[in-house]
Each structure stands twice: as C-alpha cells, then as structure tokens.
C-alpha cells in the first residue's frame, strides 16, 4: 500500500480530476465511505445505549476536510443505520450558501450550528456532553501553523469531553493539528479512537507523536483507479509503501524440497568483545532461524568458548590471539574467511564489537578487504560498526556498494550530524534523504521502522511494539537481514524481509506476554513459525 505526502496526494487528486473523476465526486465518495465505516462500528460503540438514539456530532471546518464531514453527515442522516441515531453539525465558520455539500446536508435535515453564532461555545459544550460519537472534520492536510484562538478553544473542549465520558472520537483523514508529512502534533490536537483516511495513508500516520493520536487507522477508497493516474509521474526514489504480508510473501526466499545447506548461502558474522559476548551469537542464530545454510562467527579468541555454547550450530573463523576485542591482527584470518564465500552470502559486522581504537582500525581493514575480494554489496553493518564509521567523514565511500546500515536514532544522529530530535521529527523523510545521499540502504530502527533505498524509495513496517525496546533485539534484526542476503535477496528486499520477520516475531510474543519482559533471545524460536505462517497463511499459529 502506498504511503503519500501531502504534495503527492494533491498530485494524485489533480491527475484523477483531469482524467474525469471530479473533485466533487471524490469528496462525495470520501464522505460516504467515512459514513459506512462509522455505521459499521455503531452497534459496538453504542451497545450500552437504551431508550434513545445514538448521537453523532460532526465538527466541520471551512475547507475540504469540512466538506468531507458534511457529506458524511448527510450520508449518516439519510442512510439506513444499524441503530437509531441523530446527526448534528457544528461549523467552525459559516459556510457559503453556494456550498453544495453544506446545502445538501442542510436540505437533508441535518441541524447546523456555527461557532460564530455560539459566543462562549456554550452550545458546543452542550452538544459534546450529549455526543456518543464525535467526528473531527475541522482541518485536514492544509494545517501549517500552530493552532490558537477559537479553534484551540474548540479542541480543548473536545478533548475534555472525550476524556471525561465514553464518547468516541473519529478523525477524518487525520486529527486536527497533525502534520501529515512529519507526524508533528499540535499541543491542542485531540486523540482519535479511529482515523478514517482517504485513498492512501499519509506519512505522518506512521510517525510519532501523530501516530499516538491516530488510533486505529482505516484507509478507504474514494474512487481513484489506476487508469486515473496514467498521467501521474512520481519518482520511484521518493515513493513510500507500507510493508504488507502479501509483498513479503512474494519476495521472500523460496525453499526447494531438494535443497541442501549450500542452497541457502553462508553468513559471516564479525563482532563481539569481552563486554558484549552475546551480541554476535544473537545475530548468528537469527541468520540460521530465517533460513541461512551455514553461519560462521568471527569473534575475539577470548569469547569464542562462550560463543560456541550460545550458538552451537555456528562454525568459527578462529582468531588466534587472546585480545578481548577485534584488532588488525585478525585481518589475515578474516581475509581467508571472505575468500571462502561464494555469490550467495551475507556479511554482518558490528554486533558487540565495542569501541576500542584498535577495533576501528580493524573495521577499516575489513571494509577494504570486503571491497578487494569482491565480497561487497551484501554487507550489513550495525551497532558499534556504525559508531566507528561515524568518526570518518568519508565513510559512505569506503563501504561496499549498496551496503545495509541498521542505525537506531542515536546512531543515525552520529552518522548524519543531526540531533535525535530532528531525526525523530521526520523519520521517513530523513531515511529517504540520507539513503539517496549515501547510496546505501538505511534501516532506521524504532516504532514503524523505515527501510530506505536510494533508487527504490522507502518501505515502512506497520508495527510499533514497546516489547522490542530491550538490548539485543537489534542484533537479532541484523542477523535476520544477513540471513536473507545469504539466500539470494537483493539488499533492499533482504532488509524488508528480515525486518518483517523480526517485527512479526515481536508481535507474536506481545500477543501472548504483553509489552514488557521480552528478552532478545525470546524472538529466535518464534522466527520460523512466523515465516511459516507467512508462506502458509491458512495455517493456525502454534
């Protein structure tokens, strides 16, 4: 599913209008689709109401979002509903008598009140106090400045009423006060239980803090078809899509019944130090769990006995010294391991490697070897590998082509020179910007992880799971991606499939255990089952 910016949505609507689907038809379709979604939920929302109709209050803004709300009001008022209901419109500003959607609502019998005729907002407070469902159709994608004055007062009353009673807030397209591109949220913006957005979700729906105010996100069609967009040209490098099961099922590795371990590639995991002996083994085990045929660990000799116990299935590229961290003396053995790789492989470097100065020298030598022996292009770099890179201003040029970087926001800040706040305020845009600048794949971890490619655009995971906010889950993610590379996927697709397997395992754990207490190793046995369920969607989870 496509995720769009405000500018892209305007271009989509313009192209549809030019192709014969008028703006008025799109507004009509949006309003009726929103009414259908509200109607579908009314019996549940109003199950406790007895001896009176359900009361729906539509808050109507002055622009197109308000027009959607007026059409929705007309559709609810005039349609066949599962429960008896009343519909009331409350307009932020008086709408023109030539406004056809306003006239249609009024002529259908929908009562209307305007804030301009409601000094002190006394009528609004009364309507809110009696409302079972409040529909926010005040401001849509055009919000561009802080909210104050009358609108701020209205939203404060809405928030107070919704918080103090059992009414349900439904937002059309998005809550008033959200930035649809970045996810920024005005302090007075309300929180919706459900957001009904039109044609495609917007980037801001998958960015915090707006995602917190979105509630359940429902995307409804407004009549725009592929043939309406034949004249539309949107660069692939700026496109963003939501990662859905069908896409992952289509691109994930296929398992052949006559396969052997060589069929699914080799993964070399390089990392670890005395302080972080478990990180590389988490990555190695994850690579096996997503289906890699053979995983080799290259870790300091001092922690190899520990690693051998934690990942019994791994082979080892033994580093013949007792240093507690990776250092340039290990490069000879690493070169041998790299030359033993064939075309189906994945390289993982960084988990648990620490920040010793000698390790930074080792990393520079490793990258030079990876490029010289032709093992590049299938590299995932994570954790302290990223921190060492950030110390070299020319780092993008020393990586093999189309490497995969998996930073959390702090690591991304060090790589870009931006603040964490700046990155989090525009996660999708920042990931796209720097993937295009660096010409590498960026996996920006966090709620709604973003995977960006300099030519293919970006993909967004539809998951925001606080259970994964624990040490070691990033190492598992890195291993998942490395295992997908080894099975022959291209870097962008490998990052998407690995991230999806990792996130799906987290969701499976949360369904059973909740949002706290997960250990990174808990994800590992769940990965095969979520991948099996993906390949065979009719199979019941165990």
Secondary structure, 3 states (H helix, E strand, C coil): CEEECHHHHHHHHHHHHHCCCCHHHHHHHHHHHHHHHHHHHHHHHCCCCCCCCEEEEEEECCCHHHHHHHHHHHHHHHCCCCCCEEEEEEECCCCCCCCHHHHHHHHHCCEEEEHHHCHHHHHHHHHHHHCCEEEEECCCCCCCCCCCHHHHHHHHHHHHHHHHCCCEEEEECCCCCECCCCCCECCCCCCCCEEEEECCEEHHHHCCCHHHHHCEEEEECCCCCHHHHCCCCCCHHHCEEEECHHHHHHHCCCCCCCCCHHHHCEEEEECCCCCCCCHHHHHHHHHHHCCCCEEEEECCHHHHHHHHHHCCCCEECCCCCCCCCCCHHHHHHHHHHHHCCCCCEEEEECCCCCCCHHHHHHHHHHHHHHHHCCCCCCEEECCHHHHHHCCCCCHHHHCCCCCEECCCHHHHHHHHCCCHHHHHCCHHHHHHHHHHHHCCEEEECCCCCEEEECCCEEEEECCCCHHHCCCCHHHHHHHHHHHHHHCCCCHHHHHHHHHHHHHHHHHHHHHHHCCCCCCHHHHHHHHHHHHHHHHCCCCCCC
